[in-house]
Amino acid sequence: MLAAAAGPGWGPEAADAAKLKLINDSSLTMSKANESPRAVATCPGNMEPYGGAISATPDPLPNGEGIYPHSYERLGAQGGFHSTPVLFRPSHRLIGVPGLLQKPRTYRVNLQVKCGKKPGKLADPHDIALNVPAGRTVTLVATCPKKAVLIGGGFQRAAFEGAGGVYPSESRAISKKRWQATGTAFGSIKNDFVSIGYCMASPKRKPLIREVSATTTILPGRVGFVTTPPCPPSRKMVWNGFDMNPKPGGPAHRAMLFADGIFNQNQSFTASAWNGTGVTGTLTAYGYCLRNKVIGGSLKKFSKKVGKLDKNTVTKLDQDRNPNG
């Protein structure tokens, strides 16, 4: 993502009543096709991670070469945010020069993580599809335990490269308790796909996050950007999500691919995507806003009173006959 498009998202946020900080880690560079290193941004000191984001400079080329995330998840034990970006190259040929091979560009990758006081006990239910066969699109829903509601979510194992894999096209909250992720498999490489919810106990099961969103259209062969409105007063953005349409299935070079995103200091979120479908598509960016007092730890006593959040309360089989949880 271009620095100009990212706006005021760089650098730590000023300390406020919620004591929420935005941490950046831009130590990663990538220049080899199908390269996919593990990347982590960690929280300082005793601060705990909420959500994160990943961005790259420069933006994807019209032929789709660019940096795309394989995963988008909070790391509880390691105290940070994790993504495994891939340098994906749908075509090795130089645009406008038939037959001439081109080396990949060098990309600078930046990870972000939102850090603050631990709000209370967290559960992280998963919905998993194993060995997704080529040509299959799966929509997975991670559901919070009975005593909890969402404060965010993400996805795992959406690993893909030129030969195949699974690419994500959606990762967002669809209710106060359910996080939905959609992925499509293609090519000769079989991978799993996982939807993750991050849940916390709430008095009377009331929602803890408020959603802000915005949508843009993207022409074929173009990269599009969209920025959500800022969070309402007395709330800070702690997680983000996205949704892209159409979802035609098929190989990644004929799909819409989520490229990157960035938290901005005004409590908004900017997302981008590349459109390889051949038709005009849409990208929707979502931001999830948590009350300052919850970020400050106001529900820790309530969480302790509730006790253990059972991560395994969902036992039914998903659409691929794999257990949720």
Secondary structure as GFF3:
##gff-version 3
##sequence-region A 1 325
A	DSSP	alpha_helix	3	6	.	.	.	ID=ss1
A	DSSP	beta_strand	21	30	.	.	.	ID=ss2
A	DSSP	beta_strand	39	42	.	.	.	ID=ss3
A	DSSP	beta_strand	48	57	.	.	.	ID=ss4
A	DSSP	beta_strand	66	69	.	.	.	ID=ss5
A	DSSP	beta_strand	73	75	.	.	.	ID=ss6
A	DSSP	beta_strand	80	83	.	.	.	ID=ss7
A	DSSP	beta_strand	85	88	.	.	.	ID=ss8
A	DSSP	beta_strand	107	116	.	.	.	ID=ss9
A	DSSP	beta_strand	122	123	.	.	.	ID=ss10
A	DSSP	beta_strand	126	132	.	.	.	ID=ss11
A	DSSP	beta_strand	137	143	.	.	.	ID=ss12
A	DSSP	beta_strand	148	156	.	.	.	ID=ss13
A	DSSP	beta_strand	160	161	.	.	.	ID=ss14
A	DSSP	beta_strand	164	173	.	.	.	ID=ss15
A	DSSP	beta_strand	178	187	.	.	.	ID=ss16
A	DSSP	beta_strand	191	201	.	.	.	ID=ss17
A	DSSP	three_ten_helix	203	205	.	.	.	ID=ss18
A	DSSP	beta_strand	209	218	.	.	.	ID=ss19
A	DSSP	beta_strand	223	227	.	.	.	ID=ss20
A	DSSP	beta_strand	235	245	.	.	.	ID=ss21
A	DSSP	three_ten_helix	252	254	.	.	.	ID=ss22
A	DSSP	beta_strand	256	263	.	.	.	ID=ss23
A	DSSP	beta_strand	269	275	.	.	.	ID=ss24
A	DSSP	beta_strand	281	291	.	.	.	ID=ss25
A	DSSP	alpha_helix	292	295	.	.	.	ID=ss26
A	DSSP	alpha_helix	300	306	.	.	.	ID=ss27
###
